[in-house]
């Protein structure tokens, strides 16, 4: 493994749970005065509450596993468990093409989207340039985004994050006679099953656990964990009552065509061709509020025809498999902390869901933000009373 864990494990001088707190005598450097004149050891408190809390991450797709890994990296002594009823190769993430080209979220500020994308791109670049690239399923991919009409915005907000972004030449555009404008650049692609397996392995090496279980109500986990991290994707509609999240049905083809080396994506159309490590993903559809998981032969025929029009050599593709997934779409990705109440009980939750079809492009950025929110939740679990004169 390359050096993911920059923090060394510290000894745990005390045991923490919300109902049982024991602190060793305070260290002078960590003492601070409270408004009423009392003193508590803030540094010691922060260190130990952060390292002893029990965290459950709900969901084992791309967002769930990356968030769990981020937490276990940042809080190496924190107890992290991933709980889900579906794991690779049966997650929505397994259907995705896994290419890093941002989708726009209408109600998420563009600077925030760009930050998430840059953090994700930089993070995957490190993996893609390391000996772990093959095992993690990360590779560099160059290609073209093409348009039938010239877009108003010729330079998207993410142009300076990917490598070598430029407008296509007239000679390049001759390959696509039905298109008038295009952009060429190099980005990254994740082979999803490999990436999910790699992340799960890394989580376990960090001491994390994985449990197969279907969660019907967040309160099922109350008392067993100090904070929940909700990465349940479309399942959040039921778990949280969030009616802003809806499915966008995607049907794709996975084909064997190893001679296809460059991606081709219609910027103003439905067709895309994304070469991967083992297969080429051909797409696709964006059917809002469609919950149907069965494949449609007519749709498959249309997808294949559209992609062959862009890359005629695909007519020789073999071993064609059809996959369907429900993208968890939302006007804005929800990365937010929330405190739920039921009578006298309360439940701390961090939400990280609603990435739609652009999850691969921003997943590490949102995982980092969710990790920071988790730290805030843990620190607020049970603030020591300033009236305890130490």
C-alpha positions as CSV (number, residue, x, y, z in Angstrom):
1,X,0.0,0.0,0.0
2,X,1.1,3.5,-0.6
3,X,1.2,5.9,2.3
4,X,-2.5,6.7,2.8
5,X,-2.3,6.8,6.6
6,X,-0.3,9.9,7.4
7,X,-1.5,9.9,11.0
8,X,0.0,7.4,13.4
9,X,-2.2,5.6,15.9
10,X,-2.1,7.2,19.3
11,X,-2.7,5.3,22.6
12,X,-6.2,5.6,24.0
13,X,-5.8,6.6,27.6
14,X,-9.5,6.7,28.2
15,X,-12.7,5.0,27.1
16,X,-15.5,7.2,25.7
17,X,-19.1,6.6,25.1
18,X,-21.9,9.2,25.4
19,X,-23.1,7.6,28.6
20,X,-19.7,6.8,30.1
21,X,-16.9,9.3,30.2
22,X,-13.6,9.0,32.1
23,X,-10.9,11.6,31.7
24,X,-7.4,11.3,33.0
25,X,-6.0,14.4,34.9
26,X,-5.7,17.3,32.5
27,X,-2.5,18.3,30.8
28,X,-1.6,21.9,31.3
29,X,-1.2,22.7,27.6
30,X,-4.8,21.6,27.0
31,X,-6.5,23.5,29.8
32,X,-8.7,26.4,29.0
33,X,-11.0,28.6,31.0
34,X,-14.7,28.5,30.7
35,X,-16.8,31.7,31.1
36,X,-17.7,30.8,34.7
37,X,-14.0,30.3,35.6
38,X,-14.0,26.5,35.4
39,X,-11.3,24.7,33.4
40,X,-11.5,21.7,31.1
41,X,-8.9,20.0,29.0
42,X,-10.2,20.8,25.5
43,X,-7.3,19.3,23.5
44,X,-7.5,16.1,25.4
45,X,-11.3,16.0,25.1
46,X,-11.2,16.6,21.4
47,X,-8.6,13.9,20.8
48,X,-10.4,11.2,22.7
49,X,-14.0,12.0,21.6
50,X,-12.8,11.9,18.0
51,X,-11.0,8.6,18.3
52,X,-13.5,6.7,20.4
53,X,-16.8,7.5,18.6
54,X,-18.8,4.8,16.8
55,X,-19.9,5.7,13.3
56,X,-22.2,3.9,10.9
57,X,-22.1,4.7,7.2
58,X,-25.3,3.6,5.5
59,X,-24.7,2.6,1.9
60,X,-21.9,0.7,0.1
61,X,-21.9,2.3,-3.3
62,X,-19.3,4.8,-4.5
63,X,-20.4,7.6,-2.1
64,X,-20.8,5.3,1.0
65,X,-17.4,3.6,0.7
66,X,-15.5,6.7,-0.2
67,X,-17.0,8.5,2.8
68,X,-16.2,5.6,5.1
69,X,-12.6,5.5,3.8
70,X,-12.2,9.3,4.2
71,X,-13.5,9.0,7.8
72,X,-11.2,6.1,8.7
73,X,-8.2,8.0,7.2
74,X,-9.0,11.2,9.0
75,X,-10.0,9.6,12.3
76,X,-7.8,6.5,12.5
77,X,-9.0,5.3,15.9
78,X,-12.7,6.0,15.2
79,X,-14.9,2.9,14.9
80,X,-16.4,2.9,11.3
81,X,-18.9,0.4,10.0
82,X,-20.5,0.4,6.6
83,X,-24.1,-1.0,6.6
84,X,-25.9,-1.8,3.4
85,X,-28.1,-4.4,1.7
86,X,-26.3,-4.2,-1.6
87,X,-22.6,-4.4,-2.4
88,X,-20.6,-4.5,-5.6
89,X,-21.4,-5.7,-8.3
90,X,-25.0,-5.0,-7.5
91,X,-24.9,-1.3,-6.6
92,X,-26.1,1.6,-8.8
93,X,-22.4,2.7,-9.0
94,X,-21.6,-0.6,-10.8
95,X,-23.7,0.5,-13.7
96,X,-22.0,3.9,-14.1
97,X,-19.3,4.6,-16.6
98,X,-17.1,6.1,-14.0
99,X,-15.6,8.9,-16.0
100,X,-14.7,12.3,-14.4
101,X,-16.7,14.8,-16.4
102,X,-18.8,17.0,-14.1
103,X,-22.6,17.2,-14.3
104,X,-24.1,20.5,-13.3
105,X,-26.2,20.6,-10.1
106,X,-28.6,23.6,-10.6
107,X,-28.8,24.5,-6.9
108,X,-25.3,23.8,-5.8
109,X,-23.0,26.9,-6.2
110,X,-20.5,26.4,-9.1
111,X,-17.5,27.2,-6.9
112,X,-18.5,24.4,-4.5
113,X,-18.9,22.0,-7.4
114,X,-15.5,22.9,-8.8
115,X,-13.9,22.4,-5.4
116,X,-15.4,19.0,-5.1
117,X,-14.3,18.1,-8.6
118,X,-10.7,19.4,-8.1
119,X,-10.3,17.4,-4.8
120,X,-11.6,14.3,-6.5
121,X,-9.5,14.7,-9.6
122,X,-6.3,15.4,-7.6
123,X,-7.1,12.4,-5.3
124,X,-7.6,10.0,-8.2
125,X,-4.6,11.4,-10.0
126,X,-2.4,10.2,-7.0
127,X,-3.9,6.7,-7.3
128,X,-3.7,6.8,-11.1
129,X,0.0,7.6,-10.9
130,X,0.8,5.0,-8.3
131,X,1.5,1.2,-8.4
132,X,-2.1,0.8,-7.1
133,X,-3.7,2.1,-10.2
134,X,-4.4,-1.3,-11.8
135,X,-5.9,-2.8,-8.6
136,X,-8.0,0.3,-8.0
137,X,-9.2,0.3,-11.6
138,X,-8.1,3.9,-12.2
139,X,-6.7,5.0,-15.5
140,X,-6.1,8.0,-17.7
141,X,-8.4,8.5,-20.7
142,X,-8.3,11.0,-23.5
143,X,-11.0,11.9,-25.9
144,X,-13.6,14.3,-27.3
145,X,-16.8,16.0,-26.2
146,X,-18.7,17.0,-29.3
147,X,-21.7,19.3,-30.0
148,X,-24.2,19.5,-32.8
149,X,-24.7,23.2,-32.1
150,X,-22.0,25.5,-30.8
151,X,-22.6,26.0,-27.0
152,X,-22.9,29.4,-25.4
153,X,-20.2,28.4,-22.9
154,X,-17.2,27.0,-24.9
155,X,-15.1,26.7,-21.7
156,X,-16.8,24.9,-18.8
157,X,-16.0,25.7,-15.2
158,X,-13.9,22.5,-14.9
159,X,-11.7,23.1,-17.9
160,X,-8.6,24.0,-15.9
161,X,-8.9,20.9,-13.7
162,X,-8.6,18.2,-16.4
163,X,-5.5,17.9,-18.5
164,X,-4.8,19.6,-21.8
165,X,-8.3,21.1,-22.4
166,X,-8.7,22.7,-25.8
167,X,-11.1,23.2,-28.7
168,X,-10.9,20.5,-31.3
169,X,-9.3,21.3,-34.6
170,X,-11.2,21.2,-37.9
171,X,-9.3,18.0,-38.8
172,X,-10.5,16.3,-35.6
173,X,-14.1,17.4,-36.3
174,X,-14.0,15.7,-39.7
175,X,-14.4,12.4,-37.7
176,X,-17.8,13.6,-36.6
177,X,-19.4,15.3,-39.6
178,X,-22.8,15.8,-37.9
179,X,-21.1,17.9,-35.2
180,X,-20.0,21.5,-35.4
181,X,-17.9,22.0,-32.3
182,X,-15.9,19.9,-29.9
183,X,-13.4,19.9,-27.0
184,X,-10.5,17.6,-26.4
185,X,-9.0,16.8,-23.0
186,X,-7.6,14.0,-20.8
187,X,-9.4,12.9,-17.7
188,X,-9.6,9.9,-15.4
189,X,-11.9,6.9,-15.4
190,X,-12.8,4.4,-12.6
191,X,-13.5,0.8,-13.3
192,X,-16.3,0.7,-10.7
193,X,-16.2,-2.9,-9.4
194,X,-12.4,-2.8,-9.0
195,X,-12.6,0.6,-7.3
196,X,-15.3,-0.4,-4.9
197,X,-13.5,-3.6,-4.0
198,X,-10.2,-1.6,-3.5
199,X,-12.0,0.9,-1.2
200,X,-13.6,-1.8,0.8
201,X,-10.2,-3.5,1.3
202,X,-8.6,-0.2,2.3
203,X,-11.4,0.4,4.8
204,X,-10.9,-2.9,6.4
205,X,-7.1,-2.3,6.6
206,X,-8.0,0.9,8.4
207,X,-10.0,-1.2,11.0
208,X,-13.4,-0.6,9.5
209,X,-16.2,-3.2,9.3
210,X,-18.8,-4.1,6.7
211,X,-22.2,-5.4,7.6
212,X,-24.9,-6.7,5.2
213,X,-28.3,-5.4,6.5
214,X,-31.2,-3.5,5.1
215,X,-32.0,-0.4,7.1
216,X,-35.7,0.6,7.1
217,X,-35.5,3.4,9.7
218,X,-32.4,5.4,10.8
219,X,-33.6,5.0,14.4
220,X,-32.9,1.3,14.2
221,X,-29.2,2.2,14.8
222,X,-29.9,4.5,17.7
223,X,-27.9,3.4,20.7
224,X,-25.5,1.3,18.7
225,X,-23.7,4.2,17.0
226,X,-22.9,7.7,18.1
227,X,-23.3,9.3,14.6
228,X,-24.9,8.0,11.4
229,X,-23.7,9.0,7.9
230,X,-26.5,8.6,5.4
231,X,-25.1,7.7,1.9
232,X,-28.1,5.7,0.9
233,X,-28.7,7.4,-2.5
234,X,-32.2,7.0,-3.8
235,X,-33.0,5.1,-0.6
236,X,-32.9,8.5,1.2
237,X,-36.3,9.2,-0.2
238,X,-37.7,6.7,2.2
239,X,-35.2,6.9,5.0
240,X,-35.3,10.7,5.3
241,X,-38.6,11.6,3.6
242,X,-36.7,13.8,1.2
243,X,-39.0,14.3,-1.8
244,X,-36.4,16.3,-3.7
245,X,-34.5,13.2,-4.6
246,X,-35.8,11.2,-7.6
247,X,-34.6,8.5,-9.9
248,X,-33.1,9.2,-13.3
249,X,-33.1,5.8,-15.0
250,X,-30.0,5.0,-17.0
251,X,-29.6,2.1,-19.4
252,X,-26.2,1.3,-20.8
253,X,-24.4,-1.4,-22.7
254,X,-21.2,-3.0,-21.6
255,X,-19.4,-4.4,-24.7
256,X,-16.1,-6.0,-25.6
257,X,-14.3,-3.6,-28.0
258,X,-10.6,-3.3,-26.9
259,X,-9.6,-1.4,-30.0
260,X,-11.6,1.6,-28.8
261,X,-9.1,3.8,-26.9
262,X,-10.6,7.3,-26.8
263,X,-13.9,8.5,-25.1
264,X,-16.5,10.2,-27.2
265,X,-19.3,12.1,-25.5
266,X,-22.1,14.2,-27.0
267,X,-22.3,17.4,-25.0
268,X,-25.8,18.2,-26.3
269,X,-27.0,14.7,-26.9
270,X,-27.5,11.3,-25.3
271,X,-24.7,9.2,-26.8
272,X,-21.4,8.4,-25.1
273,X,-18.6,5.9,-25.5
274,X,-16.3,5.4,-22.5
275,X,-13.5,2.7,-22.8
276,X,-12.7,1.0,-19.6
277,X,-10.2,-1.6,-18.4
278,X,-12.3,-4.6,-19.4
279,X,-15.3,-3.3,-21.3
280,X,-16.5,-0.2,-23.2
281,X,-19.6,1.5,-21.8
282,X,-22.1,2.7,-24.3
283,X,-24.9,5.0,-23.3
284,X,-27.3,6.1,-22.6
285,X,-30.6,7.3,-21.2
286,X,-31.7,10.0,-18.7
287,X,-35.3,9.1,-17.8
288,X,-36.5,11.2,-14.9
289,X,-38.8,9.6,-12.3
290,X,-38.6,6.2,-14.0
291,X,-38.2,3.4,-11.5
292,X,-38.1,0.5,-14.0
293,X,-35.1,-1.7,-13.5
294,X,-35.8,-4.1,-16.3
295,X,-33.9,-3.5,-19.6
296,X,-35.7,-2.4,-22.7
297,X,-34.6,-4.0,-26.0
298,X,-35.7,-1.0,-28.1
299,X,-33.6,1.3,-25.9
300,X,-30.6,-1.0,-26.3
301,X,-31.0,-0.9,-30.1
302,X,-31.1,2.9,-30.1
303,X,-28.0,3.2,-27.9
304,X,-26.0,0.8,-30.0
305,X,-27.1,2.6,-33.2
306,X,-26.2,6.1,-31.8
307,X,-22.8,4.9,-30.6
308,X,-22.0,3.2,-33.9
309,X,-22.8,6.4,-35.7
310,X,-20.1,8.1,-33.7
311,X,-17.6,5.1,-33.8
312,X,-18.5,2.8,-36.7
313,X,-15.9,0.2,-35.6
314,X,-18.3,-0.6,-32.7
315,X,-20.4,-2.7,-35.1
316,X,-17.8,-5.4,-34.5
317,X,-18.3,-5.3,-30.7
318,X,-19.0,-8.6,-28.9
319,X,-20.3,-9.9,-25.6
320,X,-22.9,-7.1,-25.3
321,X,-24.4,-6.9,-21.8
322,X,-27.3,-4.6,-20.8
323,X,-27.2,-2.8,-17.4
324,X,-29.8,-0.5,-15.8
325,X,-29.4,1.8,-12.8
326,X,-31.4,4.5,-11.0
327,X,-29.3,7.6,-10.5
328,X,-30.1,9.4,-7.2
329,X,-30.8,12.8,-8.7
330,X,-31.4,16.0,-6.8
331,X,-31.3,19.7,-7.6
332,X,-28.4,20.0,-5.2
333,X,-26.2,17.3,-3.6
334,X,-27.1,17.1,0.0
335,X,-24.0,17.3,2.2
336,X,-25.5,18.4,5.5
337,X,-25.6,17.5,9.2
338,X,-28.9,17.1,11.0
339,X,-30.0,16.3,14.5
340,X,-33.2,14.1,14.7
341,X,-35.4,14.0,17.8
342,X,-37.8,11.3,19.0
343,X,-39.1,12.2,22.4
344,X,-36.2,12.8,24.7
345,X,-33.8,10.9,22.3
346,X,-31.7,12.5,19.7
347,X,-29.8,11.1,16.7
348,X,-26.9,12.8,15.0
349,X,-26.9,12.3,11.2
350,X,-24.6,13.5,8.4
351,X,-26.1,13.3,4.9
352,X,-24.1,12.8,1.7
353,X,-26.4,11.8,-1.2
354,X,-28.1,13.1,-4.3
355,X,-25.1,13.0,-6.7
356,X,-27.2,11.9,-9.7
357,X,-25.1,10.9,-12.8
358,X,-22.1,12.9,-11.6
359,X,-21.0,11.0,-8.5
360,X,-17.7,9.8,-9.8
361,X,-16.6,13.4,-10.6
362,X,-17.2,14.7,-7.1
363,X,-17.3,11.8,-4.7
364,X,-14.0,12.4,-2.9
365,X,-14.7,16.1,-2.5
366,X,-18.1,15.4,-0.9
367,X,-16.6,12.6,1.2
368,X,-14.1,15.1,2.7
369,X,-16.8,17.6,3.4
370,X,-19.0,14.9,5.1
371,X,-16.0,13.9,7.2
372,X,-15.6,17.5,8.4
373,X,-19.3,17.6,9.3
374,X,-18.9,14.3,11.1
375,X,-16.1,15.8,13.3
376,X,-18.4,18.6,14.2
377,X,-21.1,16.2,15.2
378,X,-18.8,14.1,17.3
379,X,-17.4,17.1,19.1
380,X,-21.0,18.2,20.0
381,X,-22.1,14.8,21.3
382,X,-21.6,15.6,24.9
383,X,-19.6,18.7,25.6
384,X,-18.0,18.5,29.1
385,X,-19.6,20.8,31.6
386,X,-17.6,23.9,32.3
387,X,-18.8,23.7,35.9
388,X,-16.7,20.7,36.6
389,X,-13.8,22.4,38.4
390,X,-10.7,20.4,37.5
